[in-house]
Amino acid sequence: MNRWIAIAWIASAALAGAADKIVGGPYVVNVTQRTATVGWVVETAEATLGTSPGGADKKAPLLRAEHINFRGLRPGQTYYYSIPGQEGLTGSFKTPPSGAEPFQFVVYGDNRTRHDVHRKVVGAIMKYAQPDFIVQTGDMVADGGDSSLWPTFFDIEHDLLKKVAFYPALGNHERNDSLYYQFFGPAPYYSFTWGNAHFSVLDSDIGNAASTPSARDAFWSEQVKWLEEDLKAGQKSDFRFVVAHHPPLTAVSYRQGDNPHMTALMPLLEKYKVTAGFFGHDHNYQHYLKNGVHYFVTGGGGAPLYDVDKPPQGITQKVAEIENFVIVKISGKTAHFEAMKTDGETIDITDVKQ
């Protein structure tokens, strides 16, 4: 994780050997009004594993994440970057505006399998949306510790991630593995502000957060304490959003009650007037409204779909067993939510006025 500290491109080039090749990126994370981190992933070697000498029943690349930190940026500015000596490492991103300027972002997740579907989702986002940034609800790959899977993720996401800021949440399939932190940053949970909206991004995967029950409880307790302080600090924003992988509500009957730690957060979200929560984990689209808080499940990024067979009564706005992503447009005191299929057909539209 120490590579997250600024690394000059000259040093990166010096470390790269003849066998090195770029297998991920560029992408941009940790974007604030004043800072941004450009990253890419290099394959330095490939290891093999076999049941006989010289056999290669399984192959795994050795990956190295590279980053460059930029500071002293200006709010509301589009920046174009390139990495000298690295062909193809060019792109752009926007920094958050200082005022309540209109902006757009896209939310999606659970693209870990069915790579052809994942590619359709990314293609549809690029066709039907013009996001300033992406919010990812987790489960980017089937196993975050399997280095062979990440190059596929980055290949599919390449044309999208090279031109937007990227804000991911940890899913259970990331396994809390060190590769996630090498690629995207050292914090399992964090927050950011974009214009007149504040975002709290949680690590809801407490099963992989620590090795013992007491340590997992301590991790979650500390995170909930952090969340309340973060939501307090975000009260000046017109909109507050919470992002996590595991949803507090679900229409998937056999999963109901699976995430009590997330369900227990709902009174806290109500107390601090959260506009909406975005979640994944269930591979479909779900939208609920309870006590003023909208709950969106957008886990239709490529993983096999789940049936929405038991929608909660009285709060369900829309459920659909379909691949999807959500476009959110903020303009002044209005937030416009549009859930969309990969063919551009609208699933659900909601406007929230503050």
ABEGO torsion letter per residue (X at the ends): XAAABBBBAAAAAAABBAABBBABOBBBBGBBAABBBBBBBBBABBBBBBABBGBBABBBBBBBBBBBBBBGBBBGBBBBBBBBGBBGBBEBBBBBBABBBBBBBBBBBGAABGAAAAAAAAAAAAAABBBABBBBAEGABABAABAAAAAAAAAAAAAAAAABBBBBBBBAAAGGBAAAAAAAEABABBBBBBEABBBBBBBABAAAABABAAAAAAAAAAAAAAAAAAAAAAAABABBBBBBABBABBABAAABGABAAAAAAAAAAAAAGBABBBBBGBBBBBBBBBGGBBBBBBAAAGBBBBBBABBBBGABABBBBBBBBBBBBBBEABBBBBBBBAAGBBABBBBBBX
